[in-house]
Amino acid sequence: MIPSRFAYHAPRTVEDAIALLQSHGDEAKLLAGGHSLLPLMKLRLTRLAHLIDIGRIEGLASIRQSESSIHIGAMTTHSELAESELLAQRQPLLPRAAIQIGDVQVRNSGTLGGSLAHADPAADLVPVLLALECELRICGPAGERSLAAGDFFTSMFTTALAPDEILLEVRVPLAPANSRCSYEKVPHRASHLAVVGVAVQIEFTADGRCDQARLALTGLAPVPYRALAAEASLRGKTLSAETIEAAAQQVTDGVEPLSDLYAPADYRLHLARVTTARALASLAPL
């Protein structure tokens, strides 16, 4: 298939990209990695009059550390996340999830910002951002604003980004010295999207109990979510077979699971519990 005719724009600054979004409104879309948008255009499921490629804007692809967080530009590729030594040392949950995205070709061109703005309910990086309580920096005509990851994803394929706003970067808190993390998923064999995925970060006390536990799931519901009941069940306890099983049973509390060609609802519920138990077991004391 061949996409319908469109005008191609390659702005060199964020301000120019925002001006183009304002000028062309609903007839324009941003191009980041392109793995989601371009196939839709080729199949003519999406018809655009204007395509705004932000890949030439300097400063949007970087990974750098400040005093309390790591700043990741929105155009940073999945491969750069997976291969970052800084992330491996200071916040390893991100590279552990990024290396499981798609294949080498997807990781080499797919971007953090593109994935987040697309808001696929089976995306791998969204639950990671939720579990790490990341902050997103956004820019629009009125200037910049920051938004917690938990407030950014509003519904399936929908975010809190306004039509004329651009995601600039993600601010990731540094991993506490007493923490351990895991990302486990059951991938769809063809797409490698998560049928169910679980991101976990736990901070331990000196005697091995869970001080803080954060669990987030993807693939199960229309929007990836924090499993708050499961988190609460782990606080103050050691990771034993009993506490892991109890938490795994609670990760699906109050969730209406998706049902599609990948997996029916009841199977997704089962996978969520099994995958959570596997992730938690990997963090248990050696």
C-alpha angles and dihedrals in degrees: 000000000000122000121241117263117285141167116249121218127186108186119192097208137043089238091057091049091051091049090054091050090051093047098049101031117180091002092070136070133183119243115214115150093343099213092123103028101045096054089049090052093048091052089045090235084127121038118193133181092198132032115194112201110202094180093103096055108111120232099028095100110061144109115209138156128233127183097285107010148029117247115213120188117230093240093056108124126234089245091056089052092048094048099041112123090196092057092043089057102036106027111008097172091080098055091042089059096038094057088059095057115111114299135306094283092051093047093048094058106019113096136212093235094046091052093048095047091049089055097200108187089227097049117135101215099050096072089046091057090048094049092048093045092232126185125226123214114214132185130202141150091291093052133256130335136175127226133187114244090241090061097044100070109064106166142334109323089349131109138177091258112122116229091256098044131098129207107235106179148338121237111212121194115234114256112257113246091242096052136102128192143195140184116199127173144168103227128208103245097230104038099023088222113145114267080187128351132180127201116194134182120175129183113209131208121231091265094051102261124134108261096174126006126189122183126176129179134205133190095031103082137024088265127029109250147189115255095223097172091053091048091053092049091059100048113111093009136101121243101259130153089262098049092043092052092047092051092045091055091052099052090085097048111137094358124136101207126219119248120201144128090295096058139338119246098258092050091050090053089052092048092049092056095044094046092047091051090050093050093048093046089056089060097049117116113281 
